[in-house]
Amino acid sequence: MELTARKWLRRGGIFLAICVGCSIALGIYYRLPDHSRRVPSYAIADGSHTKLGQANAAQLQAHPGQAGVHLLPDGRDAFVARAILARQAEQTIDVQYYMYHQDTVGSLLTQELLAAADRGVRVRILIDDIYGHESEDTWVTLSAHPQIEVRLWNPWRRNRNRMIQSILRFRDINFRMHSKSFTVDSEFTVLGGRNIGDEYFNANPEVAFSDIDVVAVGSPIDEVSRIFDEYWNSEFAYPVESLVRPGSTEALSTLRGSREAILARPATTRYVQALIESDLAAKLAKGAMDFSWSEARVIFDSPTKKNRDENSASDLLISQLAPYITESTRSVYIVSPYFVPGDRAADALIDLATNGVDVRVLTNSLASNDVTAVHAGYAKYRRKLLRGGVRLFEFDEALKDRDGKRFTWLPGLSKSSLHAKTMVMDGEWMFVGSFNFDRRSLNINNEIGLLFRHPDLAGKPAHDFAHRVGAV
């Protein structure tokens, strides 16, 4: 009996040793490459001597310490803003996105970034690697340019099984950089909900996301640039050439030579024309953009969010945003495509409603939601919120107007989905950013947004919210 027990113990020890050995071997096999030799870089802080800086000088002087903000609800205008700013860039462009497709809009914007680099502009591109592999040939090619550097955030190990990586590196892979910013010459920045892809800019004939960005100048710029630097120089940002391969000058020449073919595509025509004909393009080109000036602050998640503990709650975007919500006395309007608040936030919204605050939430219906599992998470809270006095509204891909006629949110498209992430508190404070009011944005993903106080600018979305959507 004793010999049998010893034999099983021996076998158990051997099995354990094999498991430990396999775990170590797999850890080495799937380990990310060394990127300790990458060179840190930082924002070029002073853009006052550039065309963009000079165009802003009088307005900035008239509104010291304030932010000039301009909302971009229209997809074509959102593309124009980025493309024209890239064309006007003289010293630096910093690009940070969760998703960047090389489709109509994406390839056009890529050509603008390449053209800027050819003029001597420094271009830094930081892309989350959850879908980074889809455009990695482009990123590798761009990295061959002496004025362009591309880094991928929290990357997958190339030439290794992604399913196994998602198991072995689950905690790492689960944390994603969902932030979105586009900053030019340390003078202009574009923040908001849009990734770079046709569906975010009304360019996809099959589907579109209703979304919103904000162009900002003035006080937020230094903070956005500082935040970008934190992410850019973080341990989680890997030069694309260290993950894939070095880029080649031949591939770069081919990409540069593809510009005319891209511009000649029928799908690009209206976007190319918009760069010539739109009012926004003309105002940007002349330095005459209309801004609303206000108190503002940039709120964001620390790039070390995945390593946070209970003592670092102040580093969370929601911790910075929550006081503006919970201290509201009249109204809180939340627009979030994915709304899974969790018990704590749900209780806070119910407390507001109980105390007479008009609390309304607009989110996707099951029909318009592109992530069914998220809608299931929202459905768990729906009855509790409604019973607590929170008014819920659901965006449908085919809504009814006041005459009872059916229409899509974006006419001419077969399907549309809510993607905007905004909040308006007391009709005065407005938030525009990448933050979804769900568990991922609250606790896992890295987010950024602009919070500003402007009753006229915030009041219109609040009025539209109250009068143009239908109650559940």
Rosetta blueprint (number, residue, H / E / L):
1 M L
2 E H
3 L H
4 T H
5 A H
6 R H
7 K H
8 W H
9 L H
10 R H
11 R H
12 G H
13 G H
14 I H
15 F H
16 L H
17 A H
18 I H
19 C H
20 V H
21 G H
22 C H
23 S H
24 I H
25 A H
26 L H
27 G H
28 I H
29 Y H
30 Y L
31 R L
32 L L
33 P L
34 D L
35 H L
36 S L
37 R L
38 R L
39 V L
40 P L
41 S L
42 Y L
43 A L
44 I L
45 A L
46 D L
47 G L
48 S L
49 H L
50 T L
51 K H
52 L H
53 G H
54 Q H
55 A H
56 N H
57 A H
58 A H
59 Q H
60 L H
61 Q H
62 A H
63 H L
64 P L
65 G L
66 Q L
67 A E
68 G E
69 V E
70 H E
71 L E
72 L E
73 P L
74 D L
75 G H
76 R H
77 D H
78 A H
79 F H
80 V H
81 A H
82 R H
83 A H
84 I H
85 L H
86 A H
87 R H
88 Q H
89 A L
90 E L
91 Q L
92 T E
93 I E
94 D E
95 V E
96 Q E
97 Y E
98 Y L
99 M L
100 Y E
101 H L
102 Q L
103 D L
104 T H
105 V H
106 G H
107 S H
108 L H
109 L H
110 T H
111 Q H
112 E H
113 L H
114 L H
115 A H
116 A H
117 A H
118 D H
119 R L
120 G L
121 V L
122 R E
123 V E
124 R E
125 I E
126 L E
127 I E
128 D E
129 D L
130 I L
131 Y L
132 G H
133 H H
134 E H
135 S H
136 E H
137 D H
138 T H
139 W H
140 V H
141 T H
142 L H
143 S H
144 A L
145 H L
146 P L
147 Q L
148 I E
149 E E
150 V E
151 R E
152 L E
153 W E
154 N L
155 P L
156 W L
157 R L
158 R L
159 N L
160 R L
161 N L
162 R H
163 M H
164 I H
165 Q H
166 S H
167 I H
168 L H
169 R L
170 F H
171 R H
172 D H
173 I H
174 N H
175 F L
176 R L
177 M E
178 H L
179 S L
180 K L
181 S E
182 F E
183 T E
184 V E
185 D L
186 S L
187 E L
188 F E
189 T E
190 V E
191 L E
192 G E
193 G L
194 R L
195 N L
196 I E
197 G L
198 D H
199 E H
200 Y H
201 F L
202 N L
203 A L
204 N L
205 P L
206 E L
207 V L
208 A E
209 F E
210 S E
211 D L
212 I L
213 D E
214 V E
215 V E
216 A E
217 V E
218 G E
219 S L
220 P H
221 I H
222 D H
223 E H
224 V H
225 S H
226 R H
227 I H
228 F H
229 D H
230 E H
231 Y H
232 W H
233 N L
234 S L
235 E L
236 F L
237 A E
238 Y E
239 P E
240 V H
241 E H
242 S H
243 L H
244 V L
245 R L
246 P L
247 G L
248 S L
249 T H
250 E H
251 A H
252 L H
253 S H
254 T H
255 L H
256 R H
257 G H
258 S L
259 R H
260 E H
261 A H
262 I H
263 L H
264 A H
265 R L
266 P H
267 A H
268 T H
269 T H
270 R H
271 Y H
272 V H
273 Q H
274 A H
275 L H
276 I H
277 E H
278 S L
279 D H
280 L H
281 A H
282 A H
283 K H
284 L H
285 A H
286 K H
287 G L
288 A L
289 M L
290 D L
291 F L
292 S E
293 W E
294 S E
295 E E
296 A E
297 R E
298 V E
299 I E
300 F E
301 D L
302 S L
303 P L
304 T L
305 K H
306 K H
307 N H
308 R L
309 D L
310 E H
311 N H
312 S H
313 A H
314 S H
315 D H
316 L L
317 L H
318 I H
319 S H
320 Q H
321 L H
322 A H
323 P H
324 Y H
325 I H
326 T H
327 E L
328 S L
329 T L
330 R L
331 S E
332 V E
333 Y E
334 I E
335 V E
336 S L
337 P L
338 Y L
339 F L
340 V L
341 P L
342 G H
343 D H
344 R H
345 A H
346 A H
347 D H
348 A H
349 L H
350 I H
351 D H
352 L H
353 A H
354 T H
355 N L
356 G L
357 V L
358 D E
359 V E
360 R E
361 V E
362 L E
363 T E
364 N E
365 S L
366 L L
367 A L
368 S L
369 N L
370 D L
371 V L
372 T H
373 A H
374 V H
375 H H
376 A H
377 G H
378 Y H
379 A H
380 K H
381 Y H
382 R H
383 R H
384 K H
385 L H
386 L H
387 R H
388 G L
389 G L
390 V L
391 R E
392 L E
393 F E
394 E E
395 F E
396 D L
397 E L
398 A L
399 L E
400 K E
401 D L
402 R L
403 D L
404 G L
405 K L
406 R E
407 F E
408 T L
409 W L
410 L L
411 P L
412 G L
413 L L
414 S L
415 K L
416 S E
417 S E
418 L E
419 H L
420 A L
421 K L
422 T E
423 M E
424 V E
425 M E
426 D L
427 G L
428 E L
429 W E
430 M E
431 F E
432 V E
433 G E
434 S L
435 F L
436 N L
437 F L
438 D L
439 R H
440 R H
441 S H
442 L H
443 N H
444 I L
445 N L
446 N E
447 E L
448 I E
449 G E
450 L E
451 L E
452 F E
453 R E
454 H L
455 P H
456 D H
457 L H
458 A H
459 G H
460 K H
461 P H
462 A H
463 H H
464 D H
465 F H
466 A H
467 H H
468 R H
469 V L
470 G L
471 A E
472 V L
